[in-house]
Amino acid sequence: MPLYQGKIFQEKFAEILERERVKKPFLVCGKSFWCLPNYPSLPENTVYFTDFSPNPKLEEVHTGLALFLRERCDFIITVGGGSAIDVGKMVNVLESNAGEAFHSNQLKILPEPRAKNLAIPTTAGSGAEETEFAVVYVNGEKHSVSHPQGKPDYVLLNPQFLETLPTYQKKSTLLDALCQGIESMLSVKSTAESQKYAQRALELILGSYRAYLAGEKACAGDILEGANLAGKAINISQTTAAHAMSYKLGEILDIAHGHSAALCLREVWGYMRGAGVNVIDPRGKDHLNKVFKRLDGIFGVEKAQEKFSRILEEMKIHLPRKLTGEEINVLVSSINAQRLKNNPVEISPETARRIYSRL
């Protein structure tokens, strides 16, 4: 995936708009957009949409969709983290009556997207620019939207846009990408292609994360490319139990998604390598052991999950406080059972309870 910055980035951006003969673009972006170094030069009639939360709500997506339709926009540009990119995807594929659809548990999406979509990530974590999935919250509950043509048509990666990120956001987004790479390797739905993307993502991230967090600008490109490749990997394989268990945890403790995903993966990974686990990957235990060994090789140690734990300690990624028994009950009941089926080892409710208790 090519990386562009400075004048070349501006030229590539303008080239895409010209190629698509864009008359009235719809820009989805966070309020930090105007703080970006050398942000894209946009047409005067660009329609801006910034009114959405870090965890986008359905009503916010509706507001954006109504604005897109009212202004008769013909192209979508998303500049930001995973939330901005997800909002752009949903504006592009949800039917305008999608609110009623959610309440009846029948999510309605269009047969074809409304417009072409250009995604420019400003964080290196979610890889949302390479997936057909998007997340929206309805009455506080997470819902996943998927469209076979929902992946953005164009992606521009600019390492300069990572320079303004606060340290905690750098850590949490980096950990999200790292977890996605590991989980993609382990996933029941993994393929040779997804494992190739995941392995390269892990190699790039592991090779550069220290320098990136220390502020070395030259390493930002490796981290951004790694996150992008991790997104390509999970678009094929999807994530596993660690991600499924992390969403409510992040909400309860008010910590970033990558932070909660990493804490869950640390314990889930250790459990999966223990004795007596029930392997549910149809390729069997030998396949899973080969993946574990492959991960050990990528991490360059005898047990990769132990190196992963040391990375979390190095980054000072901990549980902010002890979970209460009632919170653990809520966490166990919140896990999407369908997502657990993508984990190579069975995670029963009682196992999930023990994992949360070990955090």
Buried (B, 14 or more C-beta within 10 A) or exposed (E): EEBBBEEEBBEBBBEBBEEBEBEBBBBBBBEBBEEBEEBBEBEEEBBBBBEBEEBBBBEBBBBBBEBBEEBEBBBBBBBBBBBBBBBBBBBBBBEEEBBEBBEEEEBBBBEEBBBBBBBBBBBBBBBBBBBBBBBBBBEEEBBBBBBEBBBBBBBBBBBBBBEEBEEBBBBBBBBBBBBBBBBBBBBBBBEEEBBEBBBBBBBBBBBBBEBBBEEEEEBBBBBBBBBBBBBBBBBBBBBBBBBBBBBBBBBBBEBBBBBBBBBBBBBBBBBBBEEEBEBBBEEEEEBBEEBBEBBBEBBEBEBBBBBBBEBBEEBEBEBEEEBEEEBBEBBBEBBBEEBBBBBBBBBEEEBBBBBBEEB
